Amino acid sequence: MAYRRTLPHRAFMDMFQSSVRPRVFHKKKIVPHTCEEVFRVVSDVAKYKEYLPYVKDSVVTKRLDKNSFEARLTIGFSMGLEEQYTSRVKAVEALSVTSEALDSSYFSTLTSDWEFRPIDSASCSVAFTLTYAAKNPVVRLTIDSAIADLADKQIRALQQRCDHLYLPRAKATLGSGEKPEAKLPVGAPDGAGEKSERRDPRSDLTALFVAARALAHLEGLPDNDLDQVYAESKRKFESRDSAAAA
């Protein structure tokens, strides 16, 4: 009787079937930005090519309605995968951004969901969910091995973009609102108080506290460690200011 070697075939079929079933990857992070700020960055797909890793080109091709549009993306990975596909994007103001690939060569399913929830007046929780099903097991194994690193790089780039766009303004406006009018001493020369380079320290302290609080939430630190996080945040702000001044 001939021996039928069924195990390798079965293993291959199991691997093939697992490649076509959707897989879900989820990651959450707290950032020192409002939901509105993060939403504006994520929903601006045309700018992805300027800062997102692996995005070589991004162009909005069709506006469907007020909240939906299509965009053409060119993605390239160091592992040799590169493709161009159309993504349909639905953006709900300050709440979520969902993108679905319509004609991917490598994936039968490729959907990304970004959700934003406020933590306080100056920070929010960002939840990123990627649902994907590769068209062949080689692509699936490649993506599975790199998905965590890819997501970390995407979220880190998103926060750096928000920092670049909004932190300088936040430092000047997050305090108690408008700066109080300076009271000049009697006999001060005319025009002495029209323009001042002094910064409102309350704005800086508020921005530092927001950053420290967000970092504490992110790292899961107890309240008694907040002083350490605050000091680290202060050091980072001072380094950023020194670099900007230079």
C-alpha positions in Angstrom: 0.0 0.0 0.0 1.4 3.4 -1.0 1.9 5.9 1.8 0.1 9.1 1.2 1.9 12.2 2.5 -0.9 14.4 3.5 0.6 16.4 6.3 2.7 18.8 4.3 -0.2 19.5 2.0 -2.5 20.1 4.9 0.0 22.4 6.6 0.2 24.4 3.4 -3.6 24.6 3.1 -3.9 25.7 6.7 -1.3 28.4 6.1 -3.2 29.5 2.9 -6.5 29.6 4.7 -5.0 31.7 7.5 -3.8 34.2 4.9 -7.3 34.9 3.6 -8.9 35.2 7.0 -8.8 38.8 8.2 -6.4 39.5 11.1 -6.8 42.5 13.5 -4.1 44.5 15.1 -5.0 47.2 17.7 -2.9 49.8 19.5 -3.8 52.7 21.8 -1.9 55.7 22.9 -2.5 59.0 24.8 -1.1 62.1 23.2 -0.9 65.7 24.5 -3.2 67.0 21.8 -6.9 67.6 21.4 -9.2 65.3 19.4 -9.7 68.1 16.8 -5.9 68.5 16.3 -5.2 64.8 15.8 -8.2 64.4 13.6 -7.1 67.2 11.3 -3.7 65.6 10.8 -5.0 62.0 10.3 -7.8 63.2 7.8 -5.3 65.2 5.7 -4.3 62.2 3.6 -2.7 64.3 0.9 0.0 65.2 3.4 0.9 61.6 4.4 3.8 61.6 2.0 5.4 64.4 3.9 5.9 62.5 7.2 4.5 59.0 7.3 7.0 56.1 7.0 6.7 54.0 3.9 4.3 56.4 2.2 6.0 57.4 -1.0 3.0 59.3 -2.5 -0.5 60.3 -1.5 -3.0 62.2 -3.6 -6.7 62.9 -3.1 -8.4 61.9 -6.3 -12.1 62.2 -5.7 -14.3 64.0 -3.3 -17.4 61.9 -2.6 -19.3 64.0 -0.1 -18.5 66.3 2.8 -17.0 63.5 4.9 -15.8 61.0 2.3 -13.2 61.0 -0.4 -10.9 58.7 -2.3 -7.1 58.9 -2.4 -4.3 57.2 -4.3 -1.5 55.9 -2.1 1.9 54.5 -3.1 3.4 52.4 -0.3 6.9 50.9 -0.2 8.5 48.7 2.5 12.2 47.9 3.0 11.3 44.2 2.8 10.7 44.6 -0.9 6.9 45.1 -1.0 5.6 48.1 -2.9 2.3 48.8 -4.4 -0.1 51.6 -5.4 -3.8 51.4 -4.4 -6.9 53.5 -4.0 -8.2 54.1 -0.5 -11.8 55.2 0.4 -11.7 57.5 3.4 -14.5 58.4 5.7 -13.8 61.1 8.3 -16.1 62.0 11.2 -15.1 65.3 12.7 -12.9 64.9 15.8 -14.2 61.3 16.3 -12.7 58.9 13.7 -11.1 58.4 10.3 -11.6 55.1 8.5 -9.7 54.1 5.3 -10.4 51.0 3.2 -8.2 49.8 0.3 -10.3 49.2 -2.8 -7.8 47.6 -5.2 -4.8 46.4 -3.4 -2.6 43.8 -5.1 -1.4 42.2 -1.9 -4.5 42.3 0.4 -8.1 41.2 -0.1 -8.9 43.3 3.0 -7.0 46.3 4.3 -8.8 48.7 6.6 -7.4 51.2 9.1 -9.5 52.8 11.8 -8.5 55.8 13.9 -10.6 56.8 16.9 -10.1 59.8 19.1 -11.5 60.2 22.6 -10.8 63.2 24.9 -8.9 62.7 28.1 -9.0 66.4 29.2 -9.1 69.8 27.5 -5.6 69.3 26.0 -5.0 65.6 25.5 -6.8 62.6 24.0 -6.6 58.9 23.5 -5.8 57.7 20.0 -6.9 54.1 19.1 -5.5 52.6 15.9 -7.0 49.3 14.5 -5.7 47.6 11.4 -7.7 44.8 9.8 -6.0 42.9 7.0 -6.1 39.7 5.0 -3.2 38.9 2.6 -3.8 37.4 -0.7 -1.0 34.9 -0.3 0.8 33.4 2.8 4.2 34.9 2.0 2.8 38.4 2.3 0.9 37.5 5.5 4.0 36.1 7.2 6.0 39.2 6.1 3.4 41.6 7.5 2.7 39.6 10.6 6.4 39.7 11.5 6.6 43.5 11.1 3.1 44.8 12.0 3.9 45.9 15.6 6.9 47.9 14.4 5.0 49.4 11.5 2.2 50.5 13.8 4.6 52.0 16.3 6.4 54.0 13.6 3.1 55.2 12.2 1.7 56.4 15.5 5.1 58.0 16.5 5.2 59.9 13.2 1.6 61.1 13.7 2.4 62.4 17.2 5.6 64.1 15.9 3.5 65.8 13.2 1.0 67.0 15.8 3.9 68.2 18.0 5.3 70.1 15.1 2.0 71.8 14.1 0.4 72.4 17.5 2.8 72.4 20.4 4.4 75.8 19.8 0.9 77.3 19.7 -0.3 75.3 22.6 2.5 76.6 24.8 1.3 80.1 24.0 -2.4 79.6 24.4 -3.1 76.7 26.8 -2.9 78.9 29.9 -5.8 81.1 31.2 -6.6 82.5 27.8 -5.5 86.0 26.8 -2.4 87.4 28.4 -3.2 90.2 30.8 -2.4 93.7 29.8 1.0 94.8 31.3 0.9 97.5 33.9 3.7 100.0 33.3 5.3 102.0 36.1 4.6 105.6 36.4 6.9 107.6 34.2 7.6 104.8 31.7 8.4 106.1 28.2 5.7 106.1 25.5 5.5 102.7 23.7 7.4 100.9 26.4 4.6 98.3 26.8 3.4 98.0 23.2 5.6 95.0 22.4 7.1 92.6 24.9 9.1 89.4 24.4 8.3 88.1 27.8 6.3 84.9 27.8 3.4 84.2 30.1 4.8 81.6 32.6 1.3 80.2 33.3 1.0 79.1 29.7 4.3 77.2 29.8 3.5 75.6 33.1 0.1 74.5 31.8 1.6 73.0 28.7 4.3 71.2 30.8 1.6 69.8 33.1 -0.4 68.5 30.2 2.6 66.8 28.7 3.6 65.3 32.0 0.0 64.0 32.7 -0.2 62.4 29.2 3.2 60.7 29.7 2.1 59.4 33.1 -1.1 57.9 31.6 0.9 56.4 28.8 3.5 54.8 31.1 1.0 53.8 33.7 2.9 55.6 36.4 1.4 56.2 39.9 0.7 59.8 41.0 3.9 60.0 43.1 6.0 59.6 40.0 4.4 62.6 38.3 7.2 64.9 39.5 9.8 62.8 37.7 7.7 62.8 34.5 7.2 66.6 34.9 10.9 67.1 35.2 11.6 65.0 32.1 8.9 67.0 30.2 10.4 70.3 31.2 13.8 69.1 30.0 12.3 68.2 26.6 10.6 71.5 26.2 13.7 73.4 27.1 15.8 71.4 24.6 13.2 72.1 21.9 13.2 75.8 22.7 17.0 75.9 22.6 17.1 74.1 19.2 14.4 76.5 17.9 16.4 79.5 19.1 19.6 78.2 17.4 
